[in-house]
Amino acid sequence: MRCPYCRHPDSRVVDSREADDGQLIRRRRSCPECGKRFTTVEEAVLAVVKRSGVTEPFSRTKIMSGVRRACQGRPVDDDALALLAQKVEETIRARGAAEVPSHEVGLAILGPLKDLDKVAYLRFASVYRSFDSIEDFEREIATLREEANVPG
């Protein structure tokens, strides 16, 4: 790591700490040339590969805005959406890949959204899975009813 004060190309790590529930690593560094100390923050970048092949950084905000549309008119608050986005990010990061297809992000949204609000889930699933007919909706509703009737 280059020193921000004297531009020396090397530095020594004095202390490392996790931040943001382990999502970031804060490192306190010391420059052997000028002796000044500085802090760096490291974050593992998670990229989403869209269908077009374009890669963009993972965004909780984008997850929340997409799910917010499905939740329109439903009793779901912003805190619940933030928690859902966090769960989705944790699920994606747990896979251990630096790049993830957008399709997998959509799949990771479906589970927590189903637990949050069934109507919002149905709306999101209809767009995500490209429902073409009433039968698609009926089949998904039947699945939701079966899951609701299963004990445990």
C-alpha positions in Angstrom: 0.0 0.0 0.0 1.5 3.3 -1.1 1.9 6.0 1.7 -0.6 8.9 1.1 1.9 11.3 2.6 5.3 10.6 1.0 4.1 8.1 -1.8 6.6 5.5 -0.5 5.5 2.2 -2.2 5.4 0.1 0.9 3.8 0.2 4.4 3.6 -2.0 7.4 0.3 -3.2 8.9 0.2 -2.2 12.6 -3.4 -3.3 13.5 -6.3 -5.0 11.7 -9.9 -5.0 12.8 -13.2 -6.2 11.3 -15.9 -3.7 10.8 -19.5 -3.8 9.5 -20.1 -7.3 10.8 -17.1 -8.7 9.0 -17.8 -7.1 5.6 -14.9 -4.7 6.0 -11.4 -4.9 7.3 -9.8 -1.7 8.8 -6.0 -1.7 8.8 -3.9 0.8 10.6 -0.6 1.2 8.7 2.8 2.8 9.2 5.1 4.1 6.6 8.7 3.0 7.1 9.9 6.1 5.1 8.2 9.1 6.7 6.9 7.3 9.9 3.4 8.6 9.5 0.4 6.4 10.2 -2.8 6.0 8.1 -5.9 3.8 7.9 -7.1 1.8 5.0 -10.4 0.0 4.6 -10.7 -3.2 2.6 -13.9 -4.6 1.2 -14.5 -7.7 -0.8 -16.2 -6.5 -4.0 -19.2 -8.6 -5.1 -20.2 -8.2 -8.8 -23.4 -9.1 -10.5 -23.3 -10.4 -14.1 -26.4 -9.3 -16.0 -28.0 -11.3 -18.8 -26.3 -8.9 -21.3 -22.9 -9.9 -19.9 -22.4 -6.5 -18.3 -20.9 -6.6 -14.8 -21.9 -4.2 -12.1 -21.3 -4.0 -8.3 -23.9 -5.6 -6.1 -26.2 -3.1 -4.6 -28.5 -3.5 -1.6 -30.3 -0.3 -2.7 -31.1 -1.9 -6.1 -32.5 -5.0 -4.4 -34.6 -2.8 -2.1 -36.0 -0.7 -5.0 -36.9 -3.8 -7.0 -38.6 -5.5 -4.1 -40.3 -2.2 -3.0 -42.2 -2.2 -6.3 -43.5 -5.7 -5.6 -44.5 -4.5 -2.1 -46.4 -1.4 -3.3 -49.6 -1.1 -1.3 -48.6 -3.9 1.1 -47.9 -3.5 4.8 -44.1 -3.8 4.4 -41.8 -1.0 5.8 -38.3 0.1 4.8 -36.7 -1.7 7.7 -38.1 -5.0 6.5 -36.8 -4.3 3.0 -33.4 -3.4 4.4 -33.3 -6.7 6.3 -34.4 -8.6 3.2 -31.6 -6.9 1.2 -29.1 -7.8 3.9 -30.2 -11.5 3.9 -29.9 -11.6 0.1 -26.4 -10.2 0.2 -25.4 -12.7 2.9 -26.8 -15.5 0.9 -24.9 -14.4 -2.2 -21.6 -13.8 -0.4 -21.9 -17.2 1.3 -21.5 -18.8 -2.1 -17.9 -17.5 -2.1 -17.9 -16.3 -5.7 -16.6 -12.8 -6.6 -19.1 -12.7 -9.5 -22.7 -13.9 -9.4 -25.2 -14.1 -12.2 -28.3 -11.8 -11.8 -30.5 -14.9 -12.0 -29.0 -16.2 -8.7 -29.7 -12.8 -7.1 -33.3 -13.1 -8.1 -33.5 -16.7 -6.7 -31.9 -15.4 -3.4 -34.7 -12.7 -3.2 -37.6 -15.2 -3.6 -37.1 -17.1 -0.3 -37.0 -14.1 2.1 -39.7 -12.3 0.1 -42.0 -15.3 0.4 -41.5 -15.2 4.2 -42.1 -11.4 4.3 -45.2 -11.1 2.2 -46.9 -13.7 0.0 -48.6 -11.2 -2.3 -45.4 -9.3 -2.9 -43.7 -12.6 -3.5 -46.3 -13.5 -6.1 -45.9 -10.2 -7.8 -42.1 -10.5 -7.9 -42.2 -14.1 -9.0 -44.6 -13.3 -11.8 -42.1 -10.9 -13.3 -38.9 -12.8 -12.4 -40.2 -16.1 -13.7 -42.0 -14.5 -16.6 -45.5 -15.8 -15.9 -47.3 -16.0 -19.3 -50.8 -17.2 -18.3 -53.3 -17.4 -15.5 -52.3 -21.1 -15.1 -48.8 -19.9 -14.1 -50.3 -17.8 -11.3 -52.7 -20.6 -10.3 -49.8 -23.1 -10.1 -47.8 -20.7 -7.9 -50.7 -19.9 -5.6 -51.4 -23.7 -5.2 -47.8 -24.2 -4.2 -48.1 -21.4 -1.6 -51.3 -22.9 -0.2 -49.7 -26.4 0.0 -46.7 -24.9 1.9 -49.1 -23.0 4.3 -51.0 -26.3 5.0 -47.9 -28.3 5.8 -47.4 -28.6 9.5 -44.1 -27.5 11.0 
